[in-house]
Amino acid sequence: MINLNNPELGAYNSDHMLVCDYREGRWLEPEIVPFGPFSLLPTTLAFHYGQTIFEGMKAFRTEDGRIHIFRPEKHYQRMVRSATRMCMPVVSREVFIGGLRRLVGLDRDWVPGQAGSALYIRPFQIATDTKLKVKVADSYKFAVVCSPAGDYFSQPVRVRVEREYVRAVQGGTGFTKCGGNYGGALYPTERAKEEGYDQVLWTDGKNHDYIEESGMMNVFFLIDGVLVTPPLTDTILDGVTRDSLLTLAARAGIPAEERAVSVDELREGLERGRVREAFGAGTAAVVSPIREIGIDGKDYLLPVVGSGVGVGSVGMELKKMLDDIRYGRAADPFGWNFYI
Ligand SMILES: Cc1ncc(COP(=O)(O)O)c(C=O)c1O
């Protein structure tokens, strides 16, 4: 079991990676090889026209020393949706989940044991044709690499409601994890950072009237004591953390709704103290408390900022429930932990 003293995500990679190539209409045998560079020609299509997709999940070491991957089936289903939208062939469930099992099993010593840490798993797929024509590629490379991630204690963040730029539009690729979604988000996010915010809260691509999600996270608000998160559409990523928190809230009897949240409702709710809490939910930080929201040049402080030590934060309560399942401190009634 490694102890890298809380490494930054991506700073280190485990010893091996899984690689599986697609050529002439079929997937070849997946291979597990030492982590290392790919040899790709400059004309490789993924460098040019954006046929690239990825996933992100984590493997955990429970307190009794067992290792599991958290909800790989749900990540596989999202990878299938991403691949389909990007006209890419889909690896079989056996290559994806079976491959993860083999890879994490082999590199099990890389799964950290410290509380709050995990092994981040990054499956991805790129188009590897080498003729510079804009077209659906005929050849692809699917690969999985792993990177230990420390206890990502997230400081409460400041977010700004984005009313100028968009991340996704109806009919676009917002519901997928294609590379372009992330490249296009960098510029607006940098503008927000220059203004002292950590992240943007995206709004709908039509009128900028409704909240969608944040950079790498779905978003939740506690409005009048009800946990509210925007509904899934083709402009929002179907987050595995979002789904897990909604399931845990239902089990704990915390009232929750998936419904549209307008910027006006959010502003009024913040002004009148009806919005008590807000947080982002995603694989990296699990729950990222929001301390301040900027709307049209005015900043609003959230009354309840989950700090991990404070009490009364629904976000932190849900995070604890999720972590208890993932670190083996509580039963896993939903079968989320895929033991290897
Ligand atoms: C745009 C976006 N939204 C939401 C999420 C949260 O999804 P998950 O909980 O599956 O990590 C992510 C991270 O994958 C993301 O990139």
The ligand as a Gaussian input file, in Angstrom:
#p B3LYP/6-31G(d) Opt

LIG

0 1
 C      -19.214000      18.502000     -16.666000
 C      -19.270000      17.569000     -15.518000
 N      -20.372000      17.560000     -14.752000
 C      -20.501000      16.728000     -13.704000
 C      -19.483000      15.850000     -13.359000
 C      -19.662000      14.912000     -12.202000
 O      -19.803000      13.595000     -12.653000
 P      -19.356000      12.368000     -11.752000
 O      -20.099000      12.495000     -10.462000
 O      -19.773000      11.150000     -12.526000
 O      -17.888000      12.483000     -11.557000
 C      -18.308000      15.832000     -14.127000
 C      -17.210000      14.902000     -13.784000
 O      -17.116000      13.867000     -14.380000
 C      -18.197000      16.706000     -15.234000
 O      -17.101000      16.701000     -15.995000

